[in-house]
Amino acid sequence: MFDLRRLYLENPQKHDELSAFHWFTKAICLEYESLDLTERPDFIIVSDQRKIGIEITLAERNSSSRKYSSQQIEAEQTKFSENLLQSINPKIPLDVGLIFEDGVVVDTKQIKGVRKALAQSINEISVNMTPHSVELIVRSEEDMCRSNHRKHIFPDLPKFLQHIQLLNDGHTESVVTGARGCILDTFTEADISSILEKKHRALIGYQKCDEQWLVIVSGPVPPLFVEHDSRPKVLLASIATSYAGIDAKLPLKSNFENVYFFNSPTHATLLT
């Protein structure tokens, strides 16, 4: 019997795919007797005496930037958040809430000097914050005009941030959290066709199996295992792979025996 935890720990490069695979099998109640980690396809399982190849791919939202994908933009925002947490040293532990502009690219040249000044501002604000209070960092006095919270003006706030919300609520350690908002598009037949076109070309080089399945993953995927006991100190919302639903006439035709749209982590729709 294969050891799923051992496979996970021994293959860090496969963590995301293995997590998506695991929650997908739970969503469709798929039982399997063996699991092999491969490259083309990503996984091969034996289920009910059938050898099934399973390929994992992401349903990535279209980015407003021509140069960067939604995932790349969110990855840079995450990097900024992690560096900001390392830079701050507030008098009291705070929840530093970053409110992101959806799809706005991080200007790496701009943030080099800004991050240090921003960290210093957060430290100074923390000195006079009262218990259970919220204070805001904004670009100008006109920002957040309907808010009753105390505002601090920081004109050089990076463009990928709407504002920053500092929360003093009895935290034992400082954390950085992030929120973002947008109107999600539906996953259309054109979106599906674009993915299938690429995957059909790659299918020629896959290992031989009784069936080949394609799993298109939408939404954040929970980790399969938590590898340490400490709580994460950077918690950011992600919508880079999220859609409002499916807008396509089903079933679709494909060279794969089964194509699924997996709305992680609980629901999978068979498209073929």
Rosetta blueprint (number, residue, H / E / L):
1 M L
2 F L
3 D L
4 L H
5 R H
6 R H
7 L H
8 Y H
9 L H
10 E H
11 N L
12 P H
13 Q H
14 K H
15 H H
16 D H
17 E H
18 L H
19 S H
20 A H
21 F H
22 H H
23 W H
24 F H
25 T H
26 K H
27 A H
28 I L
29 C L
30 L L
31 E L
32 Y L
33 E L
34 S E
35 L E
36 D E
37 L E
38 T L
39 E L
40 R L
41 P L
42 D L
43 F E
44 I E
45 I E
46 V E
47 S E
48 D L
49 Q L
50 R E
51 K E
52 I E
53 G E
54 I E
55 E E
56 I E
57 T E
58 L E
59 A L
60 E L
61 R L
62 N L
63 S L
64 S L
65 S L
66 R L
67 K L
68 Y L
69 S L
70 S H
71 Q H
72 Q H
73 I H
74 E H
75 A H
76 E H
77 Q H
78 T H
79 K H
80 F H
81 S H
82 E H
83 N H
84 L H
85 L H
86 Q H
87 S H
88 I L
89 N L
90 P L
91 K L
92 I L
93 P L
94 L L
95 D E
96 V E
97 G E
98 L E
99 I E
100 F E
101 E L
102 D L
103 G L
104 V L
105 V L
106 V L
107 D L
108 T H
109 K H
110 Q H
111 I H
112 K H
113 G H
114 V H
115 R H
116 K H
117 A H
118 L H
119 A H
120 Q H
121 S H
122 I H
123 N H
124 E H
125 I H
126 S H
127 V L
128 N L
129 M L
130 T L
131 P L
132 H L
133 S E
134 V E
135 E E
136 L E
137 I E
138 V E
139 R L
140 S L
141 E L
142 E L
143 D L
144 M L
145 C L
146 R L
147 S L
148 N L
149 H L
150 R E
151 K E
152 H E
153 I E
154 F L
155 P L
156 D L
157 L L
158 P L
159 K L
160 F L
161 L E
162 Q E
163 H E
164 I E
165 Q E
166 L E
167 L E
168 N E
169 D L
170 G L
171 H L
172 T L
173 E L
174 S L
175 V E
176 V E
177 T E
178 G E
179 A E
180 R E
181 G L
182 C L
183 I L
184 L L
185 D L
186 T L
187 F E
188 T E
189 E H
190 A H
191 D H
192 I H
193 S H
194 S H
195 I H
196 L H
197 E H
198 K H
199 K H
200 H H
201 R H
202 A H
203 L H
204 I L
205 G L
206 Y L
207 Q L
208 K L
209 C L
210 D L
211 E E
212 Q E
213 W E
214 L E
215 V E
216 I E
217 V E
218 S E
219 G L
220 P L
221 V L
222 P L
223 P L
224 L L
225 F L
226 V L
227 E L
228 H L
229 D L
230 S L
231 R L
232 P L
233 K L
234 V E
235 L E
236 L E
237 A L
238 S L
239 I L
240 A L
241 T L
242 S L
243 Y L
244 A L
245 G L
246 I E
247 D E
248 A L
249 K L
250 L L
251 P L
252 L L
253 K L
254 S L
255 N L
256 F L
257 E L
258 N E
259 V E
260 Y E
261 F E
262 F E
263 N E
264 S L
265 P L
266 T L
267 H E
268 A E
269 T E
270 L E
271 L L
272 T L
